[in-house]
């Protein structure tokens, strides 16, 4: 290093998609997992299993301490802990009881206070809040590195006019720079909506099989306005927004089988390619590969490796299941089938920290990929 030059700082490896939650027995102001969600066997049991929390001892205090242990022992440099605002109606009315799972920003800030430097603030502010802009600016002042939306569970359509205004505000919310939006895209099984009709609100496409299966279920789902949603996204990108489309829009159970499960990967890939070509205005679209270390999603790894590498981000989606694909794929398949069948006693849990297992699996299948440090670059 020459005299007077500044030392080179290596970019951090950041898990930018890490969920936290509370039952709400001691700190109901910080979040809640509803009785309805806790009764959704084996979904809730699977989350507890991979989070390292014993059923029957799933108290707020236990969840907080186990979350801190998981983060503190992970080999990554930092994790983005995600809040999730509860449901608000379009008229600005709060409907907390309509959310089976919600997490207050204040809880994430508490975790950050407990592990400064290791926890980054992933905020959430519902776009229908009447004080949306004020709340977002407060989050920015407290160091928010992104904003999280899950339209199906938060029960809003991306085609709603208020979403366009909210996204335009986010494009300059971080002191003139964009506050990245982590937007769930595609199928969602982890966080349920209390209104079955809103399940397709995360979709950016709606094809023949979507229409067919909705007719079979007697139109119980609202037909999403995907054209309106994509117009909203395009306008936001023109304004300079940064949007992270979670999980690459992948299906979870049925790789390359759109007859059986919705697949938004083609739309996400199109947005990333347009971004790489400079065709998205002043804004950019990224994606993350969280919750991808599974036997089915492994079928997409070759295609994921072809995505513009600088637009792909690393995340775990903790505490969703992670599988040691490199150790024994047959065993991973057995664990996956046991999970689907609810035979939890047959699941061979990874012995290591689940964040590290996810990191190791993705590093194996995507050697030398910049995804592991891309989020740190995005923050600068």
N, C-alpha and C positions, 0 to 999 in steps of 0.2 A: 504494500500500500504506500503510495507516494505521500510525502509530507503535505499536510493540510487537507488531504482528501478525507471524506467521511467514511466510516466503516459501513460495509455492506450488511444489511439486515435481511436474513432469509425470510421469505414469506411464510406465514403461519399455516399449519394444517388445521383447518377449522371444520368441525362437523356443524353444518349450518341448518340442520333440520332435526332437532332434538325436542321431543315432547315431554312436558311435565304435567302433573295433575295432582289434585287433592280430592279426597272423599268429601270433605266439607264438614267433618264432625267437630273439629276444633277451630278451624279458620274458614268459616263459610263466606267471609268477605273476600277471600283469596281464590275461591273456586269451588267446584262441586262436580262429583260424578253421581248422577241421579240413581235412585233405586231402580228405575226401569233399566238403565244401562247395566247396573251391577247384576241384574237378573238375566241378562242376555248371555246365558251359558252356551258355549264355553268362551265367548269373546273376552269377557272380563277376566276369567281365570287365566287365559293365555297371556293377557297383558301382565297380570301379576306374576306369572311364572317367569317371563322374560325380564321383568323388572327386578326379580329377586325378592319379592314380597310374599310372605306366606298368607294364604287365604285365612281370614279370621283375625289377622293382625294388620289389616289394611287400614290403619288409622292415618290421620294427617301427619302425626309425628313420625311414624314409621316411614311414610312415603317421602317426607322431607329428608330424613337422615339417609335413606337408601339412595335417593337421587343424588345427594351430595357425595356419597361414597363412590357411586358409579362415575360421576363426572371427575371427581378428584383423582381417581385411579386410572382414568383413561390416558392413553399415550398421546392423544391429539393435543394441540396447543390450546384450543378453546372449543367450546360448544355454544351454539345459539339456542338458548332455551326459549320455547315458543309459548306465548300467551294465546288465548282464543276468546275473544269477546262473545258475550251471550247474544241471543236474538234480540233484534230491535225491529219494530214495524216501520213501514215507509213513512208513517205520519210522525215518527220520532218517539213512539211509545216503547219503553223497555219491556221485554217479556222474558225475564230471566228463567222462569219456569218452563219455557219452551225449549231450553237447551239441556240435553242430557249430559253434556260435558262442556265446561267452560273454565277458563283460567284467567285470572286478573293480571294485569300488568304489574301490580304491586307484588305479587308472589314471585315473579321472575326477578324483580329488583331485589327482593329479599335473598334469593339464591345468589344473585351477583354479589351482594354484600357479604355473604358467607364464603364465597370463592371468588374474590376479586381477581380479574385477569383471566380466569378460566371460564367464567360464564359471561356470555354476551347477551344483550337484551333484544329478544325478538318480540316486538310489541304486537298488539292486536287492537284495532278500533273499528267497530262496525260502521260501514259507510252510511247507515241510516241514522246514526246518532245526530241529534241536532247540533251538538258541539263537536262534530267530527274534526274540523280543522284545529280547533283549540286543543283537543285531546292529542292529536297527532303531534302538534308542536311541543306539547309537554313531554311526549315520549322522546322526541328528538333531543330536547334539552337534557333528558335523563340518559342519553346515549344510545337510543334505539338504532340497531343496524339494519333492521328490516321491519316490514309490517306483514302480518299473517291474515289471510282470508281463506275461509272454507265455505263457499257459497251454499252448498247443500245443507250443511248443519246450521249455518247462520241464516239460512232461509232468505236469500236474496238472489235475484237474477242479474247477471252481468249486463243484460240489455236495459236495465232500468236507468232512466236519465240521471238519477243521483250518482250512479256509479261513474259515469263519465266525468262529472264534476269532481268527484273524490279522486279519481286517477289523475286528472289534470293537476289537482293540488299536490298530489304526491310527487309529481314530476319535478317540483322545485322545493319540496318541504324540508330538505336537509340543508338549510342555509344556502338556498339557490340551486343545490344539486338534488338529484332524485333520491327519495327514500325507496329502496327496492321493495317490491311487493312479492311476497311468496304466496302464490295463488295455486290452490289445489285444482288439478285438472284431471278429468277422467273418473274412473270408478272409485268409490269410497266405501270402505267396509269398517274402518277403525272407529271413526267418530260418527255415530248415527245422527240422523235428523229425526226430530219428533213428529215431523210432518212428511209422510211417505211421498207426497206429491212433489216435494222439492229435490228428490234424489238426483235427477238429471241436471240440476243447476250447475254442476261442475263440468258439464260436457261442452266441448267445442265442435262437435259433429253430431249428426243425427241421421242415420242411414236406414236402409230397408229393414234390417233385422231389429234395429231399435223400435221402428214403427210396428213391426210384426209382434214383438214380444210385449209391447205396450197394449196392443189390441188384445193379446192373450190375457193380460192381467186386467182387462176391462178399463183401460185408460186410467189406472190408478195414479200414474205419474203424469205430471204436467209436461206437455211437449215443450222442450226448451227452445227459446228463440236464439238459435246458434248464429244466425246471420246478424242479429242485433248484438249479441255478445262479441262477435268478432269485429263488428264496426266499432264497438266501444274500445276494444283493445287496440285497434288500428289508430283510432283518434288519440288514445293515450300515448302511443309510441310516437306519433307525430309531435306531440307536446313535449316529448323527452322522457317519458316514464321508463323505468326499468322493471321488468316483470320476470319473475322466476316461475316457470311452469313446473310444478312439483311432479316427481316420479316419471318424467317424460311422457305423462299421459298414458302409461302402460296399463293393460289389463293385469289382473293379479293371478287368475287361475287358468286362463285359456290362451296360451301363447299362439298368436296368429290364427285365432279362430273367432272371427267377428260374429259368426252365427251364434256363439255361446256367450260371449262377453264383450261389452263395449270396449273399443280401442281408440284412444285419441292420439296415439303415437304419431300417425301420419301428419296430423295438424301441428303438433309440437315440432316435429322435424322440419316442416315447411317454414314455421316461424323462425327457427334457428338458422336455416339456410338463407332466408330473406335478410336476417340480421347480419350474417356474415358477408352478404353481398352489398350491404349498405342500403337496403330497400325498406327500412322501417323508420324513416325519418330520423329524428334526433335520439329516439329511444332504442332500447335493446331488449331482446328476449333471451333469457338463460333457461336452463333446465337443471334439475338435480337428479342424481341417481340414488336417492334414498329408497330404502326398502326394496332394493334390486337384487340382493344376495339371497335369492330364492330359486328353487328348482325350475319353476315355470319361467320367471323373468330372465333366467340364464339363457333361454332361447333367443333373447334379443341382443345378447352381448356383442355379436358381430356388427349389428346395425348401430348400436349405441357407440361403438368405437369409431364409426364413420361420421358421427356428428361433429360439427365445428368444435375442436377441443377447447378453445378458450371460452366457450359459452356453456360448458358443462361444469357443474358444481358437485362437491362431495357432501353427503349427509347420510345419517343412519336411519332416521325415522324411529328412533328409540321411543317406546319399548315394543315396537312391532317385531315379530320373529325374524331372526337372522340365522342362516344356515351355513355350516362349514362345507361348502361345495368342493373345496380342494381336498379336504381330508378323505371323504368317502361320499361320492355322489349318491350311491345306493342308500347309505344311511340317511343322507339328507332327504331323499325321497320318502323313506319310511317315516321320518319325523314329520314331514309335510303331510303325509296321509294321516298319521296319528292325530296331528293338530286338527285337520278337517273333520275327522271322526269324533273328536272330543276325547280321545284316549290319551289324556295328558300324562299319565304315568308311563307311557311308552316313548315320550319325547326325550331324546338325549340332549340335554341343554349343553351348549358350548361352555367349557370350563372357564374361559377367559372373559374379561370385560366385554360385553356385547358390542360396545363402540369399537373396541380394538379388533374384534372378530370381523365386523363389517369392513373396517379399514383394510385388514389383511386380505380379505377375499377380493375386494375391488382392486387393491394394488397388484394382486396376482393376475387377475384377468385383464387389467388395463395398466400394464407396466409402463412407468415413465409418463403417465398421463398428467397433465397440469390440473385436473379437476380438484386435486387435494389441496391446492393452494390458491385456486382461482378466486374463492370468496374473499380472501385477504386482499387480493389485488383489486377486487371490486370495491372494497371499502376505501381504498386510497384515492 
